[in-house]
Amino acid sequence: MECELVPSVCSYCGTGCGVLFEVIDKELAGTLPMKTHPVNEGKLCIKGWNLHEHINSPLRLKQPLVRSFGRFLKTGWDEAIAIAARRFREIIDQYGPESVGVLVSAKITNEENYLAMKLARAVLGTNSVDHCARL
Ligand code: SF4
């Protein structure tokens, strides 16, 4: 059996705890807290302890879904983005820019959150931007 510990950072929130991924025979098997990491000093919350589980989950979304007649259908990124852009345009034209909003995530970087805010304010024309930490 081949066992390896791969250092990484928890992606569940902005705290940025250090973790060690347990990789056994090239399969991700577990998550351990990194004792030498200055942020968490060997501690993890329950989300961090289970960080590895979503990576191999069969429920994980790996491509966009489009709702059609009440069912979710897999599609490509180009088509999903085109549909979202068209629907934003239709809603904004009919109800105004404050009728739409953007929800961002703790699982993306500060820079990506900043870009989402710019998309909301400069492109869509709305100040309705929020973050999952407040939901
Ligand atoms: S272990 Fe918990 S507190 Fe630390 S980064 Fe992950 S979610 Fe945040």
py3Dmol code that shows the C-alpha trace and the ligand (Angstrom):
import py3Dmol

protein = """\
ATOM      1  CA  MET A   1       0.000   0.000   0.000  1.00  0.00           C
ATOM      2  CA  GLU A   2       1.349   3.403  -1.004  1.00  0.00           C
ATOM      3  CA  CYS A   3       0.457   6.253   1.400  1.00  0.00           C
ATOM      4  CA  GLU A   4       1.176   9.947   0.875  1.00  0.00           C
ATOM      5  CA  LEU A   5       0.279  13.155   2.769  1.00  0.00           C
ATOM      6  CA  VAL A   6      -0.312  16.096   0.436  1.00  0.00           C
ATOM      7  CA  PRO A   7      -0.387  19.593   1.992  1.00  0.00           C
ATOM      8  CA  SER A   8      -3.203  21.907   0.936  1.00  0.00           C
ATOM      9  CA  VAL A   9      -5.588  24.584   2.189  1.00  0.00           C
ATOM     10  CA  CYS A  10      -9.219  24.005   3.098  1.00  0.00           C
ATOM     11  CA  SER A  11     -11.479  25.501   0.446  1.00  0.00           C
ATOM     12  CA  TYR A  12     -14.660  25.659   2.506  1.00  0.00           C
ATOM     13  CA  CYS A  13     -14.220  29.155   3.905  1.00  0.00           C
ATOM     14  CA  GLY A  14     -11.948  32.168   3.923  1.00  0.00           C
ATOM     15  CA  THR A  15     -10.158  31.181   7.140  1.00  0.00           C
ATOM     16  CA  GLY A  16      -7.737  29.112   5.102  1.00  0.00           C
ATOM     17  CA  CYS A  17      -6.856  26.259   7.477  1.00  0.00           C
ATOM     18  CA  GLY A  18      -3.933  24.078   6.482  1.00  0.00           C
ATOM     19  CA  VAL A  19      -4.759  20.428   5.776  1.00  0.00           C
ATOM     20  CA  LEU A  20      -2.980  17.250   4.787  1.00  0.00           C
ATOM     21  CA  PHE A  21      -4.770  15.064   2.293  1.00  0.00           C
ATOM     22  CA  GLU A  22      -4.290  11.341   2.884  1.00  0.00           C
ATOM     23  CA  VAL A  23      -3.715   9.714  -0.478  1.00  0.00           C
ATOM     24  CA  ILE A  24      -3.667   5.902  -0.439  1.00  0.00           C
ATOM     25  CA  ASP A  25      -2.768   4.099  -3.660  1.00  0.00           C
ATOM     26  CA  LYS A  26      -3.370   7.362  -5.562  1.00  0.00           C
ATOM     27  CA  GLU A  27      -6.928   7.680  -4.159  1.00  0.00           C
ATOM     28  CA  LEU A  28      -7.918  10.548  -1.863  1.00  0.00           C
ATOM     29  CA  ALA A  29      -8.900   8.836   1.392  1.00  0.00           C
ATOM     30  CA  GLY A  30      -9.010  11.455   4.161  1.00  0.00           C
ATOM     31  CA  THR A  31      -8.208  14.909   5.513  1.00  0.00           C
ATOM     32  CA  LEU A  32      -6.010  15.675   8.534  1.00  0.00           C
ATOM     33  CA  PRO A  33      -5.316  19.030  10.206  1.00  0.00           C
ATOM     34  CA  MET A  34      -1.866  20.485   9.615  1.00  0.00           C
ATOM     35  CA  LYS A  35      -0.247  20.984  13.034  1.00  0.00           C
ATOM     36  CA  THR A  36       2.387  23.381  11.750  1.00  0.00           C
ATOM     37  CA  HIS A  37      -0.024  25.686   9.885  1.00  0.00           C
ATOM     38  CA  PRO A  38      -0.139  29.155  11.518  1.00  0.00           C
ATOM     39  CA  VAL A  39      -3.879  29.602  10.950  1.00  0.00           C
ATOM     40  CA  ASN A  40      -5.358  26.465  12.506  1.00  0.00           C
ATOM     41  CA  GLU A  41      -2.422  24.992  14.481  1.00  0.00           C
ATOM     42  CA  GLY A  42      -3.652  21.420  14.184  1.00  0.00           C
ATOM     43  CA  LYS A  43      -7.374  22.090  14.447  1.00  0.00           C
ATOM     44  CA  LEU A  44     -10.205  21.810  11.913  1.00  0.00           C
ATOM     45  CA  CYS A  45     -13.933  22.405  12.065  1.00  0.00           C
ATOM     46  CA  ILE A  46     -16.309  19.638  10.957  1.00  0.00           C
ATOM     47  CA  LYS A  47     -16.336  20.913   7.372  1.00  0.00           C
ATOM     48  CA  GLY A  48     -12.555  20.738   7.177  1.00  0.00           C
ATOM     49  CA  TRP A  49     -12.426  17.190   8.559  1.00  0.00           C
ATOM     50  CA  ASN A  50     -14.725  16.099   5.728  1.00  0.00           C
ATOM     51  CA  LEU A  51     -13.085  18.157   2.990  1.00  0.00           C
ATOM     52  CA  HIS A  52     -12.095  15.103   0.929  1.00  0.00           C
ATOM     53  CA  GLU A  53     -15.636  13.728   0.704  1.00  0.00           C
ATOM     54  CA  HIS A  54     -17.051  16.166  -1.842  1.00  0.00           C
ATOM     55  CA  ILE A  55     -14.195  15.588  -4.288  1.00  0.00           C
ATOM     56  CA  ASN A  56     -15.206  11.996  -5.020  1.00  0.00           C
ATOM     57  CA  SER A  57     -18.914  12.398  -4.343  1.00  0.00           C
ATOM     58  CA  PRO A  58     -21.179  11.117  -7.141  1.00  0.00           C
ATOM     59  CA  LEU A  59     -23.426  14.104  -6.304  1.00  0.00           C
ATOM     60  CA  ARG A  60     -20.713  16.606  -7.251  1.00  0.00           C
ATOM     61  CA  LEU A  61     -21.650  18.826 -10.173  1.00  0.00           C
ATOM     62  CA  LYS A  62     -19.005  18.645 -12.877  1.00  0.00           C
ATOM     63  CA  GLN A  63     -20.824  20.424 -15.671  1.00  0.00           C
ATOM     64  CA  PRO A  64     -23.620  23.010 -15.936  1.00  0.00           C
ATOM     65  CA  LEU A  65     -27.265  22.004 -15.736  1.00  0.00           C
ATOM     66  CA  VAL A  66     -30.113  23.796 -17.471  1.00  0.00           C
ATOM     67  CA  ARG A  67     -33.672  23.486 -16.199  1.00  0.00           C
ATOM     68  CA  SER A  68     -36.082  22.523 -18.944  1.00  0.00           C
ATOM     69  CA  PHE A  69     -39.721  21.689 -18.223  1.00  0.00           C
ATOM     70  CA  GLY A  70     -38.900  20.996 -14.578  1.00  0.00           C
ATOM     71  CA  ARG A  71     -35.926  18.725 -15.296  1.00  0.00           C
ATOM     72  CA  PHE A  72     -32.221  19.490 -15.098  1.00  0.00           C
ATOM     73  CA  LEU A  73     -30.341  18.668 -18.303  1.00  0.00           C
ATOM     74  CA  LYS A  74     -26.560  18.587 -18.669  1.00  0.00           C
ATOM     75  CA  THR A  75     -25.129  21.142 -21.063  1.00  0.00           C
ATOM     76  CA  GLY A  76     -21.826  22.750 -22.053  1.00  0.00           C
ATOM     77  CA  TRP A  77     -20.332  25.902 -20.515  1.00  0.00           C
ATOM     78  CA  ASP A  78     -20.780  28.006 -23.692  1.00  0.00           C
ATOM     79  CA  GLU A  79     -24.477  27.175 -23.900  1.00  0.00           C
ATOM     80  CA  ALA A  80     -25.031  27.683 -20.137  1.00  0.00           C
ATOM     81  CA  ILE A  81     -23.320  31.085 -20.200  1.00  0.00           C
ATOM     82  CA  ALA A  82     -25.291  32.126 -23.309  1.00  0.00           C
ATOM     83  CA  ILE A  83     -28.563  31.131 -21.634  1.00  0.00           C
ATOM     84  CA  ALA A  84     -27.678  32.999 -18.423  1.00  0.00           C
ATOM     85  CA  ALA A  85     -26.664  36.121 -20.390  1.00  0.00           C
ATOM     86  CA  ARG A  86     -29.883  36.051 -22.428  1.00  0.00           C
ATOM     87  CA  ARG A  87     -32.059  35.609 -19.322  1.00  0.00           C
ATOM     88  CA  PHE A  88     -30.222  38.429 -17.474  1.00  0.00           C
ATOM     89  CA  ARG A  89     -30.857  40.698 -20.482  1.00  0.00           C
ATOM     90  CA  GLU A  90     -34.545  39.775 -20.675  1.00  0.00           C
ATOM     91  CA  ILE A  91     -35.126  40.298 -16.917  1.00  0.00           C
ATOM     92  CA  ILE A  92     -33.175  43.573 -16.765  1.00  0.00           C
ATOM     93  CA  ASP A  93     -34.982  44.924 -19.848  1.00  0.00           C
ATOM     94  CA  GLN A  94     -38.356  44.090 -18.332  1.00  0.00           C
ATOM     95  CA  TYR A  95     -37.844  44.872 -14.621  1.00  0.00           C
ATOM     96  CA  GLY A  96     -34.661  46.962 -14.337  1.00  0.00           C
ATOM     97  CA  PRO A  97     -31.142  46.166 -13.108  1.00  0.00           C
ATOM     98  CA  GLU A  98     -32.059  46.020  -9.407  1.00  0.00           C
ATOM     99  CA  SER A  99     -34.303  43.052 -10.178  1.00  0.00           C
ATOM    100  CA  VAL A 100     -31.229  40.813 -10.477  1.00  0.00           C
ATOM    101  CA  GLY A 101     -28.428  40.027  -8.048  1.00  0.00           C
ATOM    102  CA  VAL A 102     -25.258  38.038  -7.735  1.00  0.00           C
ATOM    103  CA  LEU A 103     -24.411  35.586  -4.947  1.00  0.00           C
ATOM    104  CA  VAL A 104     -20.730  34.787  -4.549  1.00  0.00           C
ATOM    105  CA  SER A 105     -18.984  32.086  -2.602  1.00  0.00           C
ATOM    106  CA  ALA A 106     -16.437  31.570   0.149  1.00  0.00           C
ATOM    107  CA  LYS A 107     -15.026  28.784  -1.995  1.00  0.00           C
ATOM    108  CA  ILE A 108     -13.615  31.153  -4.582  1.00  0.00           C
ATOM    109  CA  THR A 109     -10.714  33.534  -4.152  1.00  0.00           C
ATOM    110  CA  ASN A 110     -10.925  37.190  -3.107  1.00  0.00           C
ATOM    111  CA  GLU A 111      -9.957  38.107  -6.667  1.00  0.00           C
ATOM    112  CA  GLU A 112     -12.804  36.029  -8.127  1.00  0.00           C
ATOM    113  CA  ASN A 113     -15.238  37.573  -5.618  1.00  0.00           C
ATOM    114  CA  TYR A 114     -14.010  41.003  -6.702  1.00  0.00           C
ATOM    115  CA  LEU A 115     -14.597  40.132 -10.381  1.00  0.00           C
ATOM    116  CA  ALA A 116     -18.121  38.929  -9.566  1.00  0.00           C
ATOM    117  CA  MET A 117     -18.781  42.259  -7.827  1.00  0.00           C
ATOM    118  CA  LYS A 118     -17.496  44.129 -10.910  1.00  0.00           C
ATOM    119  CA  LEU A 119     -19.722  41.985 -13.145  1.00  0.00           C
ATOM    120  CA  ALA A 120     -22.729  42.833 -10.972  1.00  0.00           C
ATOM    121  CA  ARG A 121     -22.092  46.577 -10.718  1.00  0.00           C
ATOM    122  CA  ALA A 122     -20.390  47.458 -14.016  1.00  0.00           C
ATOM    123  CA  VAL A 123     -22.073  45.008 -16.406  1.00  0.00           C
ATOM    124  CA  LEU A 124     -25.453  44.129 -14.897  1.00  0.00           C
ATOM    125  CA  GLY A 125     -25.902  47.520 -13.216  1.00  0.00           C
ATOM    126  CA  THR A 126     -27.017  46.168  -9.842  1.00  0.00           C
ATOM    127  CA  ASN A 127     -25.691  46.756  -6.344  1.00  0.00           C
ATOM    128  CA  SER A 128     -27.344  43.552  -5.170  1.00  0.00           C
ATOM    129  CA  VAL A 129     -24.261  41.485  -4.439  1.00  0.00           C
ATOM    130  CA  ASP A 130     -24.041  39.166  -1.472  1.00  0.00           C
ATOM    131  CA  HIS A 131     -21.903  36.404  -0.077  1.00  0.00           C
ATOM    132  CA  CYS A 132     -22.751  32.924   1.167  1.00  0.00           C
ATOM    133  CA  ALA A 133     -21.311  33.728   4.586  1.00  0.00           C
ATOM    134  CA  ARG A 134     -24.359  35.941   5.203  1.00  0.00           C
ATOM    135  CA  LEU A 135     -26.973  33.486   3.904  1.00  0.00           C
TER     136      LEU A 135
END
"""
ligand_1 = """\
8
SF4
S -11.533 23.904 8.434
Fe -13.406 25.032 8.837
S -12.681 27.041 9.627
Fe -10.930 26.055 8.586
S -10.989 26.842 6.449
Fe -12.122 24.903 6.493
S -14.250 25.499 6.825
Fe -12.992 27.246 7.386
"""
view = py3Dmol.view(width=600, height=400)
view.addModel(protein, "pdb")
view.setStyle({"model": 0}, {"cartoon": {"style": "trace"}})
view.addModel(ligand_1, "xyz")
view.setStyle({"model": 1}, {"stick": {}})
view.zoomTo()
view.show()
